[in-house]
């Protein structure tokens, strides 16, 4: 590695009206290293990266690339200097193809016209690095891809630019275990080739797996710099002042496990086959599986968005049929979507409006059927306070809140309806370790209050740490069920079918 840092940010400060985002932050990266940048949501990481990428100008401080001072007036100037950023929120154009997104603004021209064949060939080559060649075709419209595939396209776009520095902001948030391993191998290749990676994540095992160095940002300042990778407990304690052991609350007890609230027998539709399972009051049931295994499809079937076409569903022992989400909501089922911005939030409306949107839609029903539901503003504000939603005011637009606070606001929305069943889809995607612990403890509190909690997650440590019971799905079916105490190997063997095949071979 060269002695001159490829990136050096000296004494960076940045303030917004009423908020000091960064104060005297210095940060540097060597060529060919993976530098982990960690901290809670709202700590200042995103602001620092937006200064590096030319989105913001610092109030004071200096940015140097290869030892030369830079003053980026536009993100394009940063891109031309060799800096590519993969933001947590996708920047893809949904109505264009994968190839068009990869080459947006730099389309190859041949004979005076765009060379579509060259674009598709290069796109296919880059996607091939992920082993995704047979899953994502260059001419596929981005809107037709699932969230995980869109994430891979974002990463491929950055790689195709041959940048000297790639910033990855929560790149694995939408990826399953096998896709993560492919990405990690690719990062190792990029590092070996001299590319610098700034890696932003809330997953400590990714820090220990990938990073050469670690910088911790807290409250807009550098809390710690590590020229080696310390144990996860040290990093977490520096970030949030608590031990990693405090992530997960104690498991539920047999005495807390109640009656079956929701049951499915022989459930099926275009995406699901012969589904049998139960959700019990007082219990957190985790659903694991590879991308496309049917977990989200199951949630949508239970919520009436993509209804079951066969089988039976019971709620509190009585047969029910949900043909629309309004049926499920009236019955007491709530869903926290995996893509909160696209599916769960009204970004340009206030926090309070977002919290009240469901309660207002069902106000008359709730008033006559659930007298303890919080359908007024005072009750909603109390729920926001209980969830510790951090906002200058609940009249603040939702779009300015951090990912963790947005997630907590959605939870508060559903708590207002006093649900019997609450389905969490990727509940901690893109939120920091402190907020994650809060979500885990909230799920446990909900279970202890008598709700049945269904948690769908691609993060195996999360499933193993938070769930009382684990259901594994594969190819639209239930592939296995495990008690608390199962291992990652148990889950992955069941999710991939390797355990089943091994049994057949024997």
VEXDREN-2710 file (C-alpha; in Angstrom, 1 decimal):
% VEXDREN-2710
k/r/px/py/pz
1/UNK/0.0/0.0/0.0
2/UNK/1.2/3.5/-0.8
3/UNK/2.1/5.8/2.0
4/UNK/-0.2/8.5/0.6
5/UNK/-3.8/7.8/1.4
6/UNK/-6.1/7.4/-1.6
7/UNK/-8.6/9.4/0.4
8/UNK/-8.0/11.8/3.2
9/UNK/-10.7/13.9/4.9
10/UNK/-9.3/16.4/7.4
11/UNK/-11.2/18.2/10.1
12/UNK/-14.6/18.0/8.4
13/UNK/-17.5/19.8/9.9
14/UNK/-21.0/20.1/8.6
15/UNK/-24.2/21.6/10.2
16/UNK/-27.8/21.8/9.0
17/UNK/-30.5/24.0/10.5
18/UNK/-30.7/23.0/14.2
19/UNK/-28.4/20.0/13.7
20/UNK/-24.6/19.6/14.0
21/UNK/-24.0/16.5/11.7
22/UNK/-20.2/16.4/11.8
23/UNK/-17.6/18.1/14.0
24/UNK/-13.9/18.0/13.2
25/UNK/-14.0/14.6/11.7
26/UNK/-10.8/13.2/10.1
27/UNK/-10.9/10.0/8.1
28/UNK/-8.4/8.3/5.7
29/UNK/-8.2/5.2/3.6
30/UNK/-5.2/3.4/2.1
31/UNK/-5.1/1.9/-1.4
32/UNK/-6.4/-1.6/-1.5
33/UNK/-7.9/-1.8/1.9
34/UNK/-11.4/-2.4/3.3
35/UNK/-12.1/0.3/5.8
36/UNK/-15.3/-0.2/7.9
37/UNK/-17.1/2.9/8.9
38/UNK/-19.6/2.1/11.7
39/UNK/-21.9/4.0/14.0
40/UNK/-25.6/4.3/14.9
41/UNK/-28.1/5.7/12.5
42/UNK/-27.8/9.5/12.7
43/UNK/-24.2/9.3/13.8
44/UNK/-22.9/11.2/10.7
45/UNK/-21.7/8.4/8.5
46/UNK/-24.0/9.3/5.6
47/UNK/-23.2/13.0/5.8
48/UNK/-19.5/12.2/5.7
49/UNK/-19.9/10.0/2.6
50/UNK/-22.1/12.6/0.9
51/UNK/-19.3/15.2/1.4
52/UNK/-16.9/12.7/-0.2
53/UNK/-19.2/12.1/-3.1
54/UNK/-19.9/15.8/-3.8
55/UNK/-23.6/15.8/-2.6
56/UNK/-22.8/18.2/0.2
57/UNK/-20.1/20.8/0.7
58/UNK/-18.4/20.8/4.1
59/UNK/-18.7/23.9/6.3
60/UNK/-15.0/23.5/7.0
61/UNK/-12.2/21.0/6.4
62/UNK/-10.4/19.5/3.4
63/UNK/-10.9/16.5/1.1
64/UNK/-7.8/15.1/-0.6
65/UNK/-7.7/12.4/-3.3
66/UNK/-4.2/10.8/-3.8
67/UNK/-2.8/13.8/-1.8
68/UNK/-4.4/16.5/-4.0
69/UNK/-7.0/18.8/-2.5
70/UNK/-10.4/18.5/-4.1
71/UNK/-13.5/20.7/-4.1
72/UNK/-16.4/18.7/-5.6
73/UNK/-19.3/20.8/-6.7
74/UNK/-21.3/18.0/-8.1
75/UNK/-21.5/14.2/-7.6
76/UNK/-20.3/13.8/-11.2
77/UNK/-17.0/15.4/-10.3
78/UNK/-16.5/12.9/-7.5
79/UNK/-17.3/10.1/-9.9
80/UNK/-14.8/11.3/-12.4
81/UNK/-12.2/11.4/-9.6
82/UNK/-12.7/7.7/-9.2
83/UNK/-15.2/7.5/-6.3
84/UNK/-18.3/5.4/-6.6
85/UNK/-21.0/5.2/-4.0
86/UNK/-23.6/2.4/-3.5
87/UNK/-26.2/4.0/-1.4
88/UNK/-28.5/2.0/0.9
89/UNK/-31.5/3.5/-0.9
90/UNK/-31.3/2.4/-4.5
91/UNK/-30.6/4.9/-7.3
92/UNK/-31.8/2.7/-10.2
93/UNK/-34.3/3.8/-12.8
94/UNK/-37.1/1.2/-12.5
95/UNK/-38.5/1.6/-16.0
96/UNK/-35.1/1.0/-17.7
97/UNK/-33.3/-2.2/-18.2
98/UNK/-30.4/-3.5/-16.2
99/UNK/-27.9/-2.7/-19.0
100/UNK/-29.3/0.8/-19.4
101/UNK/-28.9/1.5/-15.7
102/UNK/-25.3/0.2/-15.6
103/UNK/-24.4/2.6/-18.5
104/UNK/-26.6/5.5/-17.7
105/UNK/-24.9/8.7/-18.8
106/UNK/-21.9/6.8/-20.4
107/UNK/-23.5/4.7/-23.1
108/UNK/-21.1/3.3/-25.7
109/UNK/-21.6/4.8/-29.2
110/UNK/-20.9/3.1/-32.5
111/UNK/-21.6/4.7/-35.8
112/UNK/-23.3/7.6/-34.1
113/UNK/-25.9/5.5/-32.2
114/UNK/-25.8/3.7/-28.8
115/UNK/-24.2/0.3/-29.0
116/UNK/-26.8/-1.8/-27.2
117/UNK/-25.0/-5.1/-27.9
118/UNK/-21.8/-3.8/-26.3
119/UNK/-23.8/-2.6/-23.2
120/UNK/-25.5/-6.0/-22.8
121/UNK/-22.2/-7.9/-23.3
122/UNK/-20.4/-5.9/-20.6
123/UNK/-23.4/-6.0/-18.3
124/UNK/-23.5/-9.8/-18.7
125/UNK/-19.7/-10.0/-17.9
126/UNK/-20.0/-7.9/-14.7
127/UNK/-23.1/-9.8/-13.5
128/UNK/-21.2/-13.0/-14.1
129/UNK/-18.8/-12.0/-11.3
130/UNK/-21.7/-12.7/-8.9
131/UNK/-22.6/-16.0/-10.4
132/UNK/-25.9/-14.3/-11.3
133/UNK/-25.7/-14.6/-15.0
134/UNK/-28.6/-17.0/-15.2
135/UNK/-30.7/-15.0/-12.8
136/UNK/-30.4/-11.4/-14.0
137/UNK/-30.5/-10.7/-17.8
138/UNK/-29.2/-7.4/-19.1
139/UNK/-32.5/-6.7/-20.9
140/UNK/-34.6/-7.2/-17.8
141/UNK/-36.5/-4.1/-16.6
142/UNK/-35.4/-3.2/-13.1
143/UNK/-38.9/-2.8/-11.9
144/UNK/-39.4/-6.6/-12.6
145/UNK/-36.5/-7.5/-10.2
146/UNK/-36.8/-8.3/-6.6
147/UNK/-35.0/-6.2/-3.9
148/UNK/-32.0/-8.6/-3.7
149/UNK/-31.5/-8.6/-7.5
150/UNK/-31.7/-4.8/-7.5
151/UNK/-29.0/-4.6/-4.8
152/UNK/-26.8/-6.8/-7.0
153/UNK/-27.4/-4.5/-9.9
154/UNK/-26.4/-1.5/-7.8
155/UNK/-23.1/-3.2/-6.9
156/UNK/-22.5/-4.3/-10.4
157/UNK/-23.0/-0.7/-11.6
158/UNK/-20.3/0.5/-9.2
159/UNK/-17.9/-2.2/-10.2
160/UNK/-18.4/-1.5/-13.9
161/UNK/-17.1/2.0/-13.4
162/UNK/-13.6/0.7/-12.5
163/UNK/-13.5/3.2/-9.6
164/UNK/-10.4/3.5/-7.4
165/UNK/-12.8/3.8/-4.3
166/UNK/-16.1/2.1/-3.9
167/UNK/-18.3/3.1/-0.9
168/UNK/-20.8/0.3/0.1
169/UNK/-23.6/1.4/2.4
170/UNK/-25.3/-1.7/3.9
171/UNK/-24.7/-3.7/0.7
172/UNK/-25.9/-7.0/2.2
173/UNK/-29.2/-5.6/3.6
174/UNK/-31.3/-7.4/0.9
175/UNK/-29.0/-10.4/0.3
176/UNK/-29.2/-13.9/1.7
177/UNK/-26.3/-15.9/3.1
178/UNK/-25.1/-17.4/-0.2
179/UNK/-25.3/-14.0/-2.0
180/UNK/-23.4/-12.4/0.8
181/UNK/-20.6/-14.9/0.4
182/UNK/-20.4/-14.2/-3.3
183/UNK/-20.2/-10.5/-2.5
184/UNK/-17.5/-11.0/0.1
185/UNK/-15.4/-13.0/-2.4
186/UNK/-15.8/-10.2/-4.9
187/UNK/-14.7/-7.6/-2.3
188/UNK/-11.6/-9.7/-1.6
189/UNK/-10.8/-9.7/-5.4
190/UNK/-11.3/-5.9/-5.6
191/UNK/-9.0/-5.4/-2.6
192/UNK/-6.3/-7.6/-4.1
193/UNK/-6.5/-5.6/-7.3
194/UNK/-5.9/-2.3/-5.4
195/UNK/-9.5/-1.0/-5.1
196/UNK/-10.3/0.7/-1.8
197/UNK/-13.6/-0.2/-0.2
198/UNK/-15.3/2.0/2.4
199/UNK/-17.7/-0.5/4.0
200/UNK/-20.7/0.8/6.1
201/UNK/-22.6/-1.9/8.0
202/UNK/-24.4/-2.6/11.2
203/UNK/-23.5/-6.3/11.0
204/UNK/-20.5/-6.9/13.2
205/UNK/-19.6/-10.3/11.6
206/UNK/-19.2/-8.5/8.3
207/UNK/-16.7/-6.1/9.9
208/UNK/-14.6/-8.9/11.3
209/UNK/-14.8/-10.9/8.0
210/UNK/-13.8/-8.0/5.7
211/UNK/-12.2/-5.0/7.3
212/UNK/-8.5/-4.1/7.6
213/UNK/-9.3/-1.0/9.8
214/UNK/-12.4/0.4/11.6
215/UNK/-13.5/3.9/12.3
216/UNK/-16.4/4.5/14.7
217/UNK/-18.5/7.7/14.3
218/UNK/-20.7/8.7/17.3
219/UNK/-22.7/11.9/17.6
220/UNK/-20.9/13.5/14.6
221/UNK/-17.4/12.9/15.9
222/UNK/-14.8/10.1/15.7
223/UNK/-15.3/8.0/18.7
224/UNK/-12.5/5.5/18.0
225/UNK/-10.1/4.4/15.3
226/UNK/-8.8/0.9/15.1
227/UNK/-5.8/0.0/12.9
228/UNK/-6.8/-3.6/13.4
229/UNK/-10.2/-5.2/13.8
230/UNK/-11.2/-5.7/17.4
231/UNK/-13.7/-8.1/18.7
232/UNK/-17.4/-7.2/18.0
233/UNK/-18.1/-6.5/21.7
234/UNK/-15.5/-3.7/21.7
235/UNK/-16.9/-2.1/18.5
236/UNK/-20.5/-2.3/19.8
237/UNK/-19.5/-0.9/23.2
238/UNK/-17.8/2.0/21.5
239/UNK/-20.8/2.7/19.2
240/UNK/-23.6/2.5/21.7
241/UNK/-22.3/1.9/25.2
242/UNK/-23.8/-1.5/25.6
243/UNK/-22.5/-5.1/25.3
244/UNK/-23.4/-7.2/22.3
245/UNK/-24.9/-9.7/24.7
246/UNK/-27.7/-7.2/25.4
247/UNK/-28.8/-7.4/21.7
248/UNK/-31.4/-10.1/22.4
249/UNK/-33.8/-10.3/25.3
250/UNK/-34.3/-13.6/27.2
251/UNK/-36.3/-16.2/25.2
252/UNK/-39.9/-16.8/25.9
253/UNK/-40.8/-19.4/28.6
254/UNK/-43.2/-22.3/28.2
255/UNK/-45.6/-20.5/30.6
256/UNK/-45.7/-17.5/28.2
257/UNK/-46.6/-19.7/25.2
258/UNK/-50.3/-19.5/24.6
259/UNK/-52.9/-20.9/22.3
260/UNK/-52.7/-21.1/18.6
261/UNK/-53.7/-17.6/17.2
262/UNK/-53.3/-18.3/13.5
263/UNK/-53.1/-21.7/11.7
264/UNK/-52.7/-22.7/8.1
265/UNK/-53.4/-26.1/6.7
266/UNK/-52.7/-27.1/3.1
267/UNK/-52.3/-23.4/2.1
268/UNK/-51.3/-22.7/-1.5
269/UNK/-51.3/-20.3/-4.4
270/UNK/-49.1/-19.6/-7.4
271/UNK/-46.1/-19.2/-5.2
272/UNK/-46.8/-21.6/-2.2
273/UNK/-47.5/-25.3/-1.9
274/UNK/-49.1/-27.3/0.9
275/UNK/-48.2/-24.9/3.7
276/UNK/-48.8/-26.1/7.3
277/UNK/-47.8/-24.1/10.3
278/UNK/-49.1/-22.4/13.5
279/UNK/-48.4/-19.1/15.2
280/UNK/-49.0/-19.1/19.0
281/UNK/-49.6/-16.2/21.4
282/UNK/-46.5/-15.3/23.4
283/UNK/-44.1/-16.7/20.8
284/UNK/-41.7/-15.3/18.2
285/UNK/-41.7/-17.6/15.2
286/UNK/-38.8/-17.0/12.8
287/UNK/-39.0/-17.8/9.1
288/UNK/-35.7/-18.5/7.3
289/UNK/-34.8/-19.5/3.8
290/UNK/-33.0/-18.4/0.7
291/UNK/-34.1/-15.6/-1.5
292/UNK/-37.2/-16.7/-3.4
293/UNK/-38.0/-19.5/-1.0
294/UNK/-41.5/-18.2/-0.4
295/UNK/-41.2/-16.4/3.0
296/UNK/-42.5/-13.0/1.7
297/UNK/-45.1/-14.7/-0.5
298/UNK/-46.4/-16.4/2.7
299/UNK/-46.6/-13.1/4.5
300/UNK/-48.5/-11.6/1.6
301/UNK/-50.9/-14.5/1.5
302/UNK/-51.6/-14.2/5.3
303/UNK/-52.2/-10.4/4.7
304/UNK/-54.6/-10.9/1.8
305/UNK/-52.3/-9.2/-0.7
306/UNK/-51.8/-12.4/-2.7
307/UNK/-54.4/-14.7/-1.2
308/UNK/-54.3/-18.4/-0.7
309/UNK/-56.3/-20.2/-3.4
310/UNK/-56.3/-23.5/-1.6
311/UNK/-56.2/-24.8/2.0
312/UNK/-57.6/-23.3/5.2
313/UNK/-56.7/-20.5/7.5
314/UNK/-57.9/-20.2/11.1
315/UNK/-57.7/-17.2/13.5
316/UNK/-58.5/-17.9/17.1
317/UNK/-59.9/-21.3/16.0
318/UNK/-62.3/-19.9/13.5
319/UNK/-62.0/-20.2/9.7
320/UNK/-61.2/-17.0/7.9
321/UNK/-60.5/-16.0/4.3
322/UNK/-58.5/-12.9/3.5
323/UNK/-59.0/-11.7/-0.1
324/UNK/-57.7/-8.2/0.6
325/UNK/-55.3/-6.5/3.1
326/UNK/-58.3/-4.7/4.7
327/UNK/-59.7/-8.1/5.7
328/UNK/-56.5/-9.0/7.5
329/UNK/-56.2/-5.6/9.2
330/UNK/-59.8/-5.9/10.5
331/UNK/-59.0/-9.3/11.8
332/UNK/-56.0/-8.0/13.7
333/UNK/-53.0/-8.8/11.4
334/UNK/-50.3/-6.2/10.7
335/UNK/-47.3/-6.4/8.4
336/UNK/-44.0/-4.4/8.5
337/UNK/-42.8/-4.6/4.9
338/UNK/-39.3/-5.4/3.9
339/UNK/-38.9/-2.3/1.8
340/UNK/-40.2/0.4/4.2
341/UNK/-39.7/3.3/1.9
342/UNK/-41.5/1.8/-1.1
343/UNK/-44.2/-0.1/0.7
344/UNK/-44.6/1.3/4.2
345/UNK/-44.1/5.1/4.3
346/UNK/-45.5/8.3/3.0
347/UNK/-42.1/10.1/2.8
348/UNK/-43.4/13.6/2.1
349/UNK/-45.9/13.5/4.9
350/UNK/-45.3/14.0/8.6
351/UNK/-44.3/11.3/11.1
352/UNK/-47.7/11.8/12.8
353/UNK/-49.6/11.4/9.5
354/UNK/-47.7/8.2/8.8
355/UNK/-48.6/6.8/12.2
356/UNK/-52.3/7.6/11.9
357/UNK/-52.8/6.5/8.3
358/UNK/-54.1/3.0/9.1
359/UNK/-56.0/4.0/12.2
360/UNK/-57.8/6.8/10.3
361/UNK/-58.7/4.4/7.5
362/UNK/-60.3/1.9/10.0
363/UNK/-61.4/4.4/12.7
364/UNK/-65.1/3.5/12.7
365/UNK/-64.3/-0.3/12.7
366/UNK/-61.8/0.0/15.5
367/UNK/-64.1/2.2/17.6
368/UNK/-66.7/-0.5/17.6
369/UNK/-64.5/-3.6/17.7
370/UNK/-61.4/-2.7/19.7
371/UNK/-62.0/-0.2/22.4
372/UNK/-58.3/-0.2/23.5
373/UNK/-57.0/0.8/20.0
374/UNK/-55.1/4.1/19.8
375/UNK/-57.0/6.0/17.1
376/UNK/-56.4/9.6/18.3
377/UNK/-53.4/11.9/18.0
378/UNK/-52.6/11.9/21.7
379/UNK/-52.5/8.1/21.7
380/UNK/-50.3/8.0/18.6
381/UNK/-47.8/10.4/20.1
382/UNK/-47.6/8.2/23.2
383/UNK/-46.7/5.3/21.0
384/UNK/-44.0/7.3/19.3
385/UNK/-42.6/8.2/22.7
386/UNK/-42.8/4.6/23.8
387/UNK/-40.9/3.6/20.6
388/UNK/-38.4/6.4/21.2
389/UNK/-38.9/7.7/17.7
390/UNK/-36.2/10.5/17.4
391/UNK/-37.6/13.5/15.5
392/UNK/-37.4/17.3/16.2
393/UNK/-41.2/17.1/16.0
394/UNK/-43.8/14.6/15.0
395/UNK/-44.8/17.1/12.3
396/UNK/-41.4/16.6/10.7
397/UNK/-41.5/15.0/7.3
398/UNK/-40.9/11.2/7.5
399/UNK/-38.2/11.4/4.8
400/UNK/-35.7/13.2/7.0
401/UNK/-35.7/10.5/9.7
402/UNK/-33.0/7.8/9.9
403/UNK/-33.8/4.3/8.8
404/UNK/-34.1/3.1/12.4
405/UNK/-36.5/5.8/13.4
406/UNK/-38.6/5.2/10.2
407/UNK/-38.9/1.5/11.2
408/UNK/-39.9/2.3/14.7
409/UNK/-42.6/4.7/13.4
410/UNK/-44.1/1.9/11.3
411/UNK/-44.1/-0.4/14.3
412/UNK/-45.9/2.3/16.3
413/UNK/-48.5/2.6/13.5
414/UNK/-49.4/-1.1/13.9
415/UNK/-49.3/-1.0/17.7
416/UNK/-52.1/1.6/17.5
417/UNK/-54.4/-1.2/16.2
418/UNK/-53.5/-3.6/19.0
419/UNK/-52.8/-6.5/16.6
420/UNK/-53.3/-10.2/17.3
421/UNK/-50.6/-11.1/14.8
422/UNK/-47.7/-8.9/13.7
423/UNK/-45.5/-10.0/10.8
424/UNK/-42.1/-8.4/10.6
425/UNK/-40.4/-8.7/7.2
426/UNK/-36.6/-8.0/7.5
427/UNK/-37.3/-6.0/10.7
428/UNK/-33.8/-4.6/11.2
429/UNK/-32.7/-4.1/7.6
430/UNK/-30.5/-1.0/7.4
431/UNK/-30.8/0.0/11.1
432/UNK/-28.1/0.3/13.6
433/UNK/-27.2/-2.1/16.5
434/UNK/-28.9/0.0/19.1
435/UNK/-32.1/0.3/17.1
436/UNK/-31.9/-3.5/16.4
437/UNK/-31.8/-4.3/20.1
438/UNK/-34.8/-2.1/20.5
439/UNK/-36.7/-3.9/17.8
440/UNK/-35.8/-7.3/19.3
441/UNK/-37.0/-6.2/22.8
442/UNK/-40.1/-4.8/21.3
443/UNK/-41.0/-8.1/19.6
444/UNK/-40.5/-9.9/22.9
445/UNK/-42.7/-7.4/24.7
446/UNK/-45.4/-7.9/22.0
447/UNK/-45.2/-11.6/22.5
448/UNK/-45.4/-11.3/26.3
449/UNK/-48.5/-9.1/25.9
450/UNK/-50.2/-12.0/24.1
451/UNK/-49.5/-11.3/20.4
452/UNK/-48.2/-13.8/18.0
453/UNK/-45.1/-12.5/16.2
454/UNK/-43.9/-13.8/12.9
455/UNK/-40.4/-12.7/11.9
456/UNK/-39.0/-13.1/8.4
457/UNK/-35.3/-12.4/8.1
458/UNK/-32.3/-13.1/5.9
459/UNK/-30.0/-12.5/8.8
460/UNK/-29.4/-16.0/10.4
461/UNK/-27.8/-14.7/13.7
462/UNK/-31.0/-12.5/14.1
463/UNK/-33.2/-15.5/13.5
464/UNK/-31.2/-17.7/15.9
465/UNK/-31.0/-15.0/18.6
466/UNK/-34.5/-13.6/18.6
467/UNK/-36.9/-16.5/17.6
468/UNK/-38.4/-19.1/19.9
469/UNK/-39.0/-21.4/17.0
470/UNK/-37.6/-21.4/13.5
471/UNK/-39.5/-22.5/10.3
472/UNK/-37.4/-23.0/7.2
473/UNK/-38.9/-22.5/3.7
474/UNK/-37.6/-23.9/0.4
475/UNK/-39.2/-23.5/-3.1
476/UNK/-42.5/-22.4/-1.7
477/UNK/-42.8/-25.2/0.9
478/UNK/-42.1/-25.7/4.6
479/UNK/-38.8/-27.5/4.5
480/UNK/-38.2/-27.9/8.2
481/UNK/-38.8/-26.7/11.7
482/UNK/-36.3/-26.2/14.5
483/UNK/-36.4/-25.2/18.2
484/UNK/-34.4/-22.4/19.7
485/UNK/-30.8/-23.6/20.0
486/UNK/-30.5/-24.7/16.4
487/UNK/-27.3/-23.8/14.5
488/UNK/-26.6/-21.8/11.3
489/UNK/-25.6/-25.1/9.7
490/UNK/-28.9/-26.7/10.6
491/UNK/-30.8/-23.9/9.0
492/UNK/-28.7/-23.7/5.9
493/UNK/-28.8/-27.4/5.3
494/UNK/-32.5/-27.3/5.4
495/UNK/-32.8/-24.2/3.3
496/UNK/-30.7/-25.5/0.5
497/UNK/-32.0/-29.1/0.6
498/UNK/-28.6/-30.5/1.2
499/UNK/-29.7/-32.3/4.3
500/UNK/-32.6/-33.9/2.5
501/UNK/-30.3/-35.0/-0.4
502/UNK/-27.7/-36.4/2.0
503/UNK/-30.5/-38.5/3.6
504/UNK/-31.5/-39.8/0.2
505/UNK/-27.9/-40.7/-0.7
506/UNK/-27.5/-42.6/2.5
END
